[in-house]
Amino acid sequence: MLDAGELCQGAFEYFRLSHNSPLSILISHLHGDHVYGLAPLIESLQLAGRKTPIEVVGPLGLEEIIPLRNIAKANFTIRVIELSSPEGVFTIDDKEGIRAVYVQSPHSHVSYSYIIETKEKIRLNGEKLQREGIPGRLRRRLIEKGYVRFRGRQYQLEDFISEKIPGLKIAYSGDTLPNARFGAKSYRADLLIHESTFAFQDREGREEVAHSSASEAAYLARLAKVNVLVLTHFSTRYTDLSLLLEEARLIFARSILAQKGLIIEIFVKRPRLIRVIFPPPST
C-alpha cells in the first residue's frame, strides 16, 4: 500500500482483498492526508481477525503516529521501519524477490519517493537441460544459486538461460517537486504514479509550494521512458481534471488520471502488456 489516507481500509472491501493478504505500507511523509488512515486500517484488520504480520515503512517519527493501543490489541505483528538516510534499499519479500528503493524527495517536510521492483524472470533452455540429464528437481536450485552439482559435475546457470524478462517496476513519487534523482531511479518503470497538484499555468505565485504540475510529471515520465503515467494528488481547486490530463498528454501520451476503482494489470512478459481497466461511470 502506498500511503494511508483516510478511509484507505475501504480498499480491502472494494477490491475484495483478504484481511490476511500480505501487506507492506510505504508512507511517503507524515502529512495528515497520507497517514490519517493508518490507525483505522490497523484497527479494522484487528477486528477482521488478521493473523499475518504487516510492515509499515516511512520517515522518522512514523512510530509515534501509530497508537500504542493498536499495537497492544493486535493479534498480528506490526513492524515499523523508520528511514533516516537520503536513499537506500530494503526488502519487502525476500522469498518473492520484492524490494523497494527509496529516495528523499524535495517537499516541505521530510518525504520519500519509492520504486518497487521484483526480480527478473529467467527461462531455461529445456532441451539443453534434458540433453545434460539435469532433473527437474535441480532446476529451481540452478536459478536460485546460479549453479548445481550433478553426477560429479558442476553446471552454471548462464549456460542454460534462454531468456531474461525484466521484473516488475512501479515508481511512486509521493508529494514532491520535480526530482531528477527519483526520475533516474524510475528509468523504464512499468508504471509511474506521480503527484500533479496543479496545472502548469497555475504555478505562478505558488513557487513556494513544494508540489509538481501535471506537465512536470509528464516531462519526468518522458525522460524516464516509463510505460504508463498515473497522475494523482490533485488540488481541490479543480472540479474538472481534464485540464491536467490534457496538459500531461501533450508531453506524454500514455497519461491517465488516478480514480477510485482504477485497475492496472501488468503482465511480466515480452513484450510487456499493460491493461488499464477504468471503473464504470458513477450514476
DRENTIZA-569326 format. One record per residue (C-alpha): y, z, x; residue number from 1; residue in one letter. Coordinates in nm, 3 decimals. Last residue first. Layout:
% DRENTIZA-569326
Y|Z|X|NUM|A
...
END
This chain:
% DRENTIZA-569326
0.744|-1.165|-2.450|283|T
0.685|-1.137|-2.078|282|S
0.583|-1.458|-1.906|281|P
0.221|-1.455|-1.782|280|P
0.184|-1.321|-1.428|279|P
0.201|-1.574|-1.142|278|F
-0.114|-1.652|-0.946|277|I
-0.043|-1.780|-0.594|276|V
-0.338|-1.933|-0.410|275|R
-0.342|-1.955|-0.031|274|I
-0.600|-2.175|0.143|273|L
-0.603|-2.190|0.521|272|R
-0.770|-2.499|0.664|271|P
-0.991|-2.361|0.797|270|R
-1.096|-2.031|0.638|269|K
-0.963|-1.688|0.553|268|V
-0.886|-1.739|0.185|267|F
-0.559|-1.573|0.088|266|I
-0.513|-1.477|-0.277|265|E
-0.162|-1.387|-0.390|264|I
-0.130|-1.200|-0.719|263|I
0.202|-1.132|-0.895|262|L
0.166|-0.867|-1.165|261|G
0.516|-0.729|-1.134|260|K
0.744|-0.969|-0.953|259|Q
0.818|-1.080|-0.599|258|A
1.007|-1.409|-0.588|257|L
0.868|-1.718|-0.415|256|I
0.950|-1.915|-0.100|255|S
0.744|-2.208|0.028|254|R
1.049|-2.436|0.061|253|A
1.213|-2.251|0.350|252|F
1.579|-2.332|0.410|251|I
1.696|-2.473|0.076|250|L
1.415|-2.267|-0.076|249|R
1.589|-1.940|0.018|248|A
1.913|-2.023|-0.163|247|E
1.721|-2.147|-0.467|246|E
1.526|-1.822|-0.485|245|L
1.834|-1.604|-0.449|244|L
2.023|-1.791|-0.722|243|L
1.712|-1.791|-0.942|242|S
1.729|-1.412|-0.948|241|L
1.932|-1.399|-1.270|240|D
2.047|-1.046|-1.357|239|T
2.173|-1.000|-1.004|238|Y
2.390|-0.691|-0.944|237|R
2.072|-0.482|-0.932|236|T
2.028|-0.587|-0.569|235|S
1.690|-0.743|-0.500|234|F
1.420|-0.576|-0.290|233|H
1.178|-0.874|-0.264|232|T
1.141|-1.233|-0.147|231|L
0.785|-1.349|-0.078|230|V
0.761|-1.609|0.199|229|L
0.445|-1.820|0.237|228|V
0.280|-1.989|0.537|227|N
0.476|-1.837|0.824|226|V
0.629|-2.054|1.095|225|K
0.822|-1.762|1.249|224|A
1.139|-1.972|1.269|223|L
1.101|-2.082|0.907|222|R
1.030|-1.732|0.780|221|A
1.329|-1.597|0.976|220|L
1.552|-1.860|0.813|219|Y
1.413|-1.771|0.471|218|A
1.490|-1.400|0.515|217|A
1.843|-1.487|0.630|216|E
1.884|-1.721|0.332|215|S
1.779|-1.448|0.088|214|A
2.026|-1.203|0.240|213|S
1.926|-0.912|0.460|212|S
2.017|-0.543|0.444|211|H
2.202|-0.290|0.659|210|A
2.519|-0.266|0.451|209|V
2.814|-0.254|0.694|208|E
2.870|-0.627|0.661|207|E
2.926|-0.589|0.289|206|R
3.275|-0.743|0.271|205|G
3.129|-1.092|0.281|204|E
2.758|-1.076|0.205|203|R
2.794|-1.217|-0.145|202|D
2.771|-1.581|-0.036|201|Q
2.449|-1.501|0.150|200|F
2.282|-1.396|-0.173|199|A
2.196|-1.030|-0.151|198|F
1.908|-0.783|-0.124|197|T
1.656|-1.022|0.021|196|S
1.378|-0.800|0.159|195|E
1.092|-0.980|0.324|194|H
0.723|-1.013|0.244|193|I
0.586|-1.265|0.493|192|L
0.238|-1.401|0.416|191|L
-0.009|-1.597|0.623|190|D
0.172|-1.492|0.937|189|A
0.230|-1.767|1.192|188|R
0.461|-1.552|1.404|187|Y
0.525|-1.215|1.238|186|S
0.555|-1.038|1.576|185|K
0.836|-1.275|1.674|184|A
1.012|-1.225|1.341|183|G
0.995|-0.848|1.378|182|F
1.163|-0.876|1.718|181|R
1.421|-1.118|1.579|180|A
1.533|-0.869|1.314|179|N
1.755|-0.978|1.025|178|P
1.899|-0.654|0.882|177|L
1.633|-0.430|0.742|176|T
1.470|-0.262|0.446|175|D
1.091|-0.301|0.462|174|G
0.997|-0.614|0.655|173|S
0.633|-0.664|0.560|172|Y
0.413|-0.909|0.754|171|A
0.062|-1.009|0.647|170|I
-0.187|-1.163|0.891|169|K
-0.550|-1.241|0.803|168|L
-0.779|-1.330|1.089|167|G
-0.779|-1.656|1.284|166|P
-1.099|-1.863|1.247|165|I
-1.299|-1.921|1.565|164|K
-1.565|-2.194|1.553|163|E
-1.897|-2.298|1.712|162|S
-1.936|-1.997|1.940|161|I
-2.276|-1.977|2.116|160|F
-2.192|-1.983|2.487|159|D
-1.885|-1.766|2.434|158|E
-2.108|-1.479|2.316|157|L
-2.291|-1.440|2.647|156|Q
-2.673|-1.414|2.673|155|Y
-2.851|-1.182|2.918|154|Q
-3.216|-1.248|3.000|153|R
-3.511|-1.011|3.021|152|G
-3.661|-1.110|2.690|151|R
-3.331|-1.054|2.511|150|F
-3.013|-0.896|2.639|149|R
-2.704|-0.936|2.424|148|V
-2.340|-1.025|2.493|147|Y
-1.991|-1.008|2.346|146|G
-2.040|-0.660|2.205|145|K
-1.957|-0.714|1.838|144|E
-2.045|-1.084|1.813|143|I
-2.373|-1.053|2.008|142|L
-2.458|-0.735|1.817|141|R
-2.421|-0.929|1.494|140|R
-2.658|-1.192|1.631|139|R
-2.928|-0.956|1.750|138|L
-3.106|-0.903|1.417|137|R
-3.106|-1.280|1.360|136|G
-3.347|-1.341|1.648|135|P
-3.245|-1.523|1.968|134|I
-3.508|-1.795|2.028|133|G
-3.288|-1.998|2.263|132|E
-3.332|-2.304|2.044|131|R
-3.256|-2.093|1.738|130|Q
-2.931|-1.967|1.886|129|L
-2.835|-2.326|1.969|128|K
-2.907|-2.440|1.614|127|E
-2.717|-2.150|1.463|126|G
-2.396|-2.217|1.653|125|N
-2.203|-1.903|1.575|124|L
-1.900|-1.857|1.355|123|R
-1.643|-1.604|1.467|122|I
-1.388|-1.459|1.227|121|K
-1.068|-1.326|1.378|120|E
-0.978|-0.961|1.346|119|K
-0.759|-0.846|1.059|118|T
-0.384|-0.801|1.090|117|E
-0.115|-0.604|0.910|116|I
0.241|-0.653|1.039|115|I
0.475|-0.365|0.959|114|Y
0.851|-0.308|0.960|113|S
0.986|0.035|1.036|112|Y
1.292|0.238|0.943|111|S
1.505|0.514|1.089|110|V
1.804|0.527|0.855|109|H
2.093|0.281|0.801|108|S
1.869|-0.010|0.897|107|H
1.781|-0.209|1.208|106|P
1.399|-0.219|1.216|105|S
1.151|-0.033|1.434|104|Q
0.836|-0.234|1.498|103|V
0.487|-0.168|1.370|102|Y
0.158|-0.349|1.429|101|V
-0.115|-0.258|1.183|100|A
-0.490|-0.285|1.233|99|R
-0.795|-0.398|1.037|98|I
-1.124|-0.463|1.220|97|G
-1.349|-0.379|0.926|96|E
-1.518|-0.091|1.109|95|K
-1.196|0.020|1.277|94|D
-1.004|0.046|0.951|93|D
-0.630|0.115|0.970|92|I
-0.593|0.118|1.347|91|T
-0.251|0.174|1.501|90|F
-0.017|-0.049|1.701|89|V
0.322|0.003|1.865|88|G
0.697|-0.018|1.828|87|E
1.010|0.194|1.858|86|P
0.806|0.512|1.920|85|S
0.806|0.816|1.688|84|S
0.566|0.727|1.407|83|L
0.443|1.007|1.183|82|E
0.077|0.991|1.079|81|I
-0.028|1.189|0.771|80|V
-0.398|1.227|0.684|79|R
-0.466|1.337|0.330|78|I
-0.829|1.448|0.295|77|T
-0.976|1.445|-0.053|76|F
-1.028|1.709|-0.322|75|N
-0.653|1.754|-0.338|74|A
-0.507|2.085|-0.451|73|K
-0.386|2.202|-0.108|72|A
-0.239|1.864|-0.016|71|I
-0.051|1.833|-0.343|70|N
0.066|2.195|-0.321|69|R
0.202|2.128|0.026|68|L
0.448|1.880|-0.121|67|P
0.452|1.544|0.062|66|I
0.817|1.489|0.155|65|I
0.799|1.704|0.468|64|E
0.512|1.503|0.617|63|E
0.728|1.192|0.633|62|L
0.991|1.359|0.852|61|G
0.928|1.126|1.146|60|L
0.874|0.771|1.023|59|P
0.572|0.640|0.833|58|G
0.195|0.639|0.787|57|V
-0.006|0.788|0.499|56|V
-0.386|0.784|0.520|55|E
-0.617|0.849|0.227|54|I
-0.956|1.018|0.222|53|P
-1.229|0.945|-0.037|52|T
-1.302|1.193|-0.315|51|K
-1.071|1.086|-0.599|50|R
-1.123|1.272|-0.922|49|G
-0.870|1.096|-1.146|48|A
-0.654|1.411|-1.149|47|L
-0.636|1.405|-0.767|46|Q
-0.552|1.036|-0.766|45|L
-0.270|1.101|-1.011|44|S
-0.139|1.387|-0.796|43|E
-0.137|1.171|-0.485|42|I
0.049|0.897|-0.672|41|L
0.298|1.147|-0.816|40|P
0.373|1.269|-0.458|39|A
0.421|0.918|-0.319|38|L
0.629|0.766|-0.599|37|G
0.960|0.892|-0.464|36|Y
0.890|0.726|-0.127|35|V
1.048|0.379|-0.110|34|H
1.322|0.407|-0.372|33|D
1.403|0.752|-0.236|32|G
1.493|0.645|0.116|31|H
1.241|0.774|0.370|30|L
1.159|0.462|0.567|29|H
0.894|0.188|0.595|28|S
0.606|0.387|0.445|27|I
0.258|0.244|0.502|26|L
0.001|0.383|0.259|25|I
-0.365|0.344|0.355|24|S
-0.618|0.345|0.073|23|L
-0.986|0.260|0.041|22|P
-1.061|0.242|-0.335|21|S
-1.168|0.575|-0.486|20|N
-0.926|0.552|-0.781|19|H
-1.088|0.216|-0.846|18|S
-0.843|-0.069|-0.885|17|L
-0.791|-0.230|-1.223|16|R
-0.482|-0.428|-1.113|15|F
-0.258|-0.262|-1.373|14|Y
-0.440|0.072|-1.355|13|E
-0.408|0.110|-0.978|12|F
-0.059|-0.044|-0.988|11|A
0.057|0.234|-1.223|10|G
0.043|0.476|-0.931|9|Q
0.352|0.298|-0.799|8|C
0.553|0.463|-1.076|7|L
0.845|0.537|-0.840|6|E
0.834|0.361|-0.505|5|G
0.553|0.402|-0.256|4|A
0.589|0.174|0.045|3|D
0.340|-0.100|0.137|2|L
0.000|0.000|0.000|1|M
END
